[in-house]
Amino acid sequence: MIAWVNQYLFGAAVPLLLLVAGIFFGFRLRWFHLRHPLRVLRALTERHPQTGVSPIRALCLALAGTLGVGNIVGVSAAIVMGGFGSIFWMWVSAFFAMLLKYAEIVLAMVHRRYDAEGRPHGAAMCYLKDGLTARNHPLLGAGLAAVFALLCMMNAVTMGSVIQVNAVTGALSEVWQIPPLVTGGVLALVTFLVIRKGTEGMIGLTGKLVPVMTLLYLILSVAVLILRAEAIPAAFSSIIKNAFRTDAAVGGIGGFLLSSALRYGTMRGLVSNEAGCGTAPAAHAVSDSPTPAKQGLWGIFEVFADTILLCTVTALVVIVSWSDIVAREGEYMQITLRAYSAVLGQVAAYGMTVCVLFFGFATVICWAHYGMESVSYLSNRPIVRRGFVALYTLSVFFGAFASSEAIWQAADFAVGAMTLINVIALCLMSGEVKKETDRWLGDM
């Protein structure tokens, strides 16, 4: 039953809903980020007195959940599914996803709560409950918020933990011959220690990991592109020339949706950049940004960094190395690794394995935060929080050995249902997003 829902409901309806909602918000907000690019850039670069978690540190926590080996996998999947022109449609899809990410962050900032120490907390659950309560549906709002929190916890344990660790374990075992028992044990121990430090500890770790892993991946990619510089113009030409074939458009949108999946290019219902599924707001809401709209702009940047930057350099590496690799459908991770190794040799295998480790573990930590915020929303009892910490730690260890279709199906169902609930709520509350956007533009 779950497999049918994932394939025929979430697999078709959710991607279409995301594109339609992205276009809707573009017109609703009058494409303000395109009409005022200098204002957006100034807002992202200006400083303000820091009283808590800076906007950039909150961004790093969110990026830890979106950047991952899916950026490596999704591009190869798009090219195999739809040819080189599919990359163009990845860019198009990312363009519309930007305002969805912006909208959900703005709402999370507006509706966030503060704990006894005055620290902010927020997530999709808060604006789901508030939004429907304001429309005289308090029971529906409370119910959907609770369901969303439970789905987020499910996805944290499956996609955020088990699936990530399984990919890391496979890479370390294949390249460095590290036994899964060792990888699972070490990752579980470190995860437990980080979670015990609370939000500040998780933000501190991701604030260090995200810049390092992104820089390492870019270094490997730029090295390939420098050595194959003469092929880059032809690569861009191939992308544009093949963009309007039917299979290119389908492949590109599919590959864009794949770019948040982890294992071997299988989409499994995950959404690129997590735009629209309501998870990133839990990271951005801890920011001390002075206005909701300014923090929302970092969501636009998040989509840009994930898809326009990292996915594009990956695409160029694959395309300029295409004649030197063997591409088989389903072997999306291997295709990308072959593309890098064709130019850099064995050093690429070691470098990419480190990237997989960093990307995967950063995602584990980010989803621990999402899970903890969901638990806190449902109950503040210490025993409940400790129970989730224990469950999450065990799931990390279990992930070193498990690669089950049932786990994938559970993750697909959770993120599909979360996205469906969240996007409908975003559209219903679009007036609030517009109000905050107009207020920020008026204050500039």
Disulfide bonds with the S-S distance in Angstrom:
none
